[in-house]
Amino acid sequence: MNKNDAYLWLKNIGGISTKTIEKIEDEIENIEELMYLSDKEIYNLKNINLNIKENIVKYKSHSYLDSIKEKLYKKSIKYICINDNEYPNNLKEIYNAPKLLYYKGDISILKDTLNIAIVGSRKCSTYGKNCTKILSSELSTNGINIISGLAIGVDSYSHIGCMEGRAKTIGILGSSVDNPLPKQNISLSEKILENGGLLISEYNVNSSVIPSNFCNRNRIISGISDGVVVVEAAVKSGALITVEFALDQGKNVFAVPGNITSQMSKGCHKIIKEGAKLIESIEDILIEYNINSINNDKIGKNYDNISLSAESIVIMDAIKTEGSLHIDGICDYTGIEIKKVNSILSNLELNDLVVEMNNKVYSLNV
């Protein structure tokens, strides 16, 4: 048995966490020898829960290890250990780094590439959706991998936006890689793999999915990344938990500002006040890593190819001048009656030229 086998074996025994393995390693110089210890020697291990010792004794066999490997093989799941060269270098440096990761896809895409995490609300607004897709797509076009948690909302649009560019996207799961959650994102997980991306989890097949998995998952999202971008987040949210991990790990933290009346902006504004870098475009991110942006003639709509009425242009100019405007402000600014403004804004939204941020406040989708 080698060290990788020992980690795989132990991680599949009930109650054994990364910290438990570290406690065992504090007592046994070579953890790969654990399986060959007598039952008495195992029960004499210090600082280990009795139930865990009983489970180690119960599953102390090569046949059990072989059955684990067989399950992984049948499901086309690979695994990597912290002592392997392919293990992400950034992740090795964090506190409580996973001893073992299960994955599907190409693990090599994490090497020698800048990896940026994008996280945010599951209940993101249209503004949050568009900001996420634009940032993710443009970062990907500049060869930067995008990492997120495959949740609905900002996570999903992070992965989708990345696949519009040339880089790869990595989904970090709080469930096993053969059981991506939520279920509505199973097709997205398949597209990630089809596009040469990667799915990663520290949980093996048939593992129970409990709420703490997703908090633990967040340390891996920030750990693998070189920086974390937050797009829309409440003050109490999983996204801000990821930020806490990122700060502890010494990573750059970026935040997209939002509507001051939206609860989904409160978290972003909080961390901006606390020192996160406010970003308005990918250049605000790239400058931190001394990267020059690729001139790609503006990802998004080519406005020259869209036929607009004179009143539509007046309304767009008003929004551009003010940054964002409530519909009443648009009427006051342009002198156009509200019924007409409503109709024009609906048409502009259909063409992805403007987005409603919140409560009839509109901003340009640029």
N, C-alpha and C positions, 0 to 999 in steps of 0.2 A: 504493500500500500504506500502510495506517495502522498504528499501534503494535499494535493488537489482532491484525491479520493477521500482523505480524512475530512476535509471541509464539506464535500458533497454528502458524505455519510452523516456527519453531525447535523448539518442544516436540515436534514430530513427526519430528525428525531424530535418528537414533540417537546416544546418548551425551551429548545436551545436557540439562543439568539447570538448575534455577533459578540456581544459582551460576555456571554457564557463561554464562548470559544476562547476569548481572550483570558478569562479566568483559568481555563484548563491549560492554556499555553503558559501561564505564569508558573504552573506546577510541573508541567511535563516539557522537557526541553524539545523533544520531537513529537509533535502531536500525532504524527502518523503511527506512533507506537501504541496509541491509546487502545486500539482494538485488540492488541495482544496482551494487555494487562489482565491480571486475574480479577475476578469479581471483587475480591477483598480489596485489592489495590484501588479499584474504581470507587468503591464505597468509602475509602479513606481520603478521597480527594477533598480538599478544603474549599469552603466558600461556594459549594455547589449544592443546589436544592436536592433533597433526597429523591423526589419524584424524577428529577432529571437523571440522577445516577441509576435509578431503577430502569429507566428507559434506555440508557446507554447499554446496560447489561442485557436487557431484553433484545435489543437489535444489534448485538455485537456479533455480526457474521458477514462473511463475504457474499453470501447469497442475497442478503438484504441490499447490499451495495449494488450488486449486479442487477437486481430488480429495478432499482432506481435508474440506473443507466439505460436499461431496456425501455422504460417508459419514456425517457427523454429522446431516445433514438427513434421510437415509433412516432413521436410527435414532431420530429425534426427540430428539436430544441437543443441548443448548445449551451455550454457553461464555461465560465472563465473565472479564475481565482486571482486573488490580490497579488500573488507572487509571480503571475504570468506577465510576460513582456507586453502582451496585447491589452492588458488591463489599463483603463484610462488613467493617465498620469495624474491629472487634476484630482481625480477621485481618491487616489491613494493617500493624498495629503490631508484629507478631512478627518475630523473626529468621528469615531464609530464608523469608519469606512466598511462597506460590506465585504466580508471575506470571499463571497462567491456571488456571481451574477449569472442569471439565465438570460439567454437572448435568442432572437430570431433576426436574421439579416446579416449585414456586413459590419462586424465590429471594428474593422480597420478604418472606417470613415471618421472615427474619433481621433485618429492620430494625425499630428502635423496640420491640423485645421482649427481655425477659430470656431468655437461653439458658443452660441448665445442662446440663453433660455428666455422665452417669452411666456409670461403667466398673467392671469387675471380672472375676472369674474365669469362664473358659469352663466350668469344672467346679463351678459353684456348688451349694450345698446347698439343701434345701427352705427353710431359714431365709433364705439369700441371695436366692433367687427371690422369696419373699414380701416381704422388705424392699424389694427393687428395685421390684416392681410397686406396692407401697403408696406409696413415695416418688415414683415417676414419675407415678402416677395423680393423687396429691394436688397435686403441683407443676403438672401440666397443668391440673387443675381451677382452679388459681389463675392460669392464663393464662401459664405459663412453659413455653417450648419445651424439649424434651429432645433432647440430642445424644448419639449413641453410635456404635459402630463396626460394627454389624450382624453381629457375631460371635455364635456360640451362647453360651448362658449368660446372664450379667448383661446384656450388650448387648441380646440379644433381648428380655428381660423389660423392659428400659428402654423400648424402642420400643413394646412391647405395652401396657405400663401407661400410657404417654402417650396412646395412642389411645383410652383409656377416659375421658380428660378432654376439655377443650375446646381445648387448645393443639395444636401440631404437633410432629412428631418428625423429626429430621434424621439420616440415616445417612451417615457418612463412610467411604468405601471405600478399601481397599488395592488394588483392581482397578478396571477401568473400570466406568462406571455401566450399561453394557449387559451386564456380566458379573459381577453381584454374587456375592461369595463369603463364606461357604461356600454350596455349591449348595442345602443344605437350607433356606436362608433366602431363596431366590428368591421364594417366595410371600409372605413377610413384606415383602420390598422392594416387591412389587406393592401390598400393603395400605397401606404407608406412602404411596405415591403416590395411591392411591384416596382416602385420608383427607386429602389436601391437603398432605402432607409433602414431603420433599425428599431426593434422593440426590446426593451430591457426591463428586467424585474429581479428583485432579490427573493421572490417567492416561487417555490417549485409548483409543479402541476399538482392539482387537488388540494392546494393550500386553502385554508379558511380565509375568507376576505372579511376583515374587521376594520372599523373606522381608523384605528391607529396606523394601519398600513399606509394610508394616503398622506398622513403627516410624515411618516418615515420616508416615504417616496420623495417628499419635497427636498430632503437633504441630498438626495442623489441628483435631482434636477439641477440644483445649484452647484453641487460638487463637481459634476462633469463639465459644467459650463465655465466660460471665461468671464461671464457677466450676466446679469438678470435684468430683463425689461418688464415692467409692470404696466399693463394696459387695463384700466378700470378695476378697482378693488374696493370693497367696503373696508372700514377700519378693522373689523374682525373678519379675517378671511384667510383661506389657505395660501393665497398669493403672498400675503404679508408674513406668513410663517416661512415661506421660501426665502423672502427677503432677510429674515432674521438669520436663517442658515447661511445665506450668502455673505452677510456682514461678518458673521463668526468665522467664515472661511476666507475672508479678505478679498471678496470678489467685488467688482464694480456693480453698482445698482443704478438703474435708469428708470424714469417714470414719465408717462405721458400725461400731461395736464388735461383736465376735463371741465365739464360744466359745474360751476360752484353750487348749483341747486341739486345736483345728482348725488345720491348716496354712494353710487359706484365711483365717484371721483374722490370721496373723502380719504380713502386709503392712499391713493396716489399723492394727493396734496399733503397728507401727513408726512410721508417719507421724503417728499421734496423739501419740506420745511426742516427735516432732520438731516438733510445732506445728500439725498439721492439727486442725480443729475437730471434736470428737466430736459426732455428731448422733444423736438419738433420735426426732426427728420433723421434719417440714418447717419447723416454727416456728424450729428452730435454724438453718435456711438463710435463711428469709425475713427474720429479724431483721438479717442482715448487709446486706440490701438495702432496709431500712426499708419492708417490705411487710407489710400486715396480712392474715392468713389469712382466706380465705372460710370461713364456718361452713357446712359441707356435711353436718352431722349424721353425721359419721364414715363415711368411705368403707370399705366392707367389709361384713362380715356384720352383720345386725340380730339380735343374740343373743336378743332378746325373742321372736322368732318361731320359735325352735328349742326343741323340747321336750327338757329335760335331766332325768336322774334325780338324786336327792339325792346319790348318790355322785359323779356327774359334776361337780356343782357344788362338792362338797368338794374334789375333785382340782383343779379350775380355780382355786379360791380359794387352795389351797396353792401352785400354780405362780405365781399373781399375787403372793402375799405374798413369795415367795423370789426372784422374777424369772425363774428357771429351775431345774429340778430333774431329777436323774437318776431313773430309774424306781425304783431302790432307795430313794432319798430320799423319793419320793412315797409308797411303801409305809410307810416309817417315820413320815412326817408324818401320814398319814391313818389308819393302822392297817388299811388294806384289803389283802387278800392279792394277791400279784403277778399271779396268773392273771386276777383280776377287773380289776386296774389295766390290764393289757395290753389287755383287751377294751374297756374304757372309752376308753383313749387312742386305739385304732384308730378308734372311732366319732367321737371328737372331731376326729381328723385328717381323716376323711372330710367332716366339716362345716366344715373350715377354721378350727376354733376353737383348735387347738394345732398347733405344728410341732415336728418332731424336729430339733434343731439339729445334733447329732452324737452317735453312740455312746449312744443311749437317754437323751439329755438333752433335756428338753421345755421349750418356752416358749409363752406365749400368742401367738396370731396377731392382734395388735391394733396 
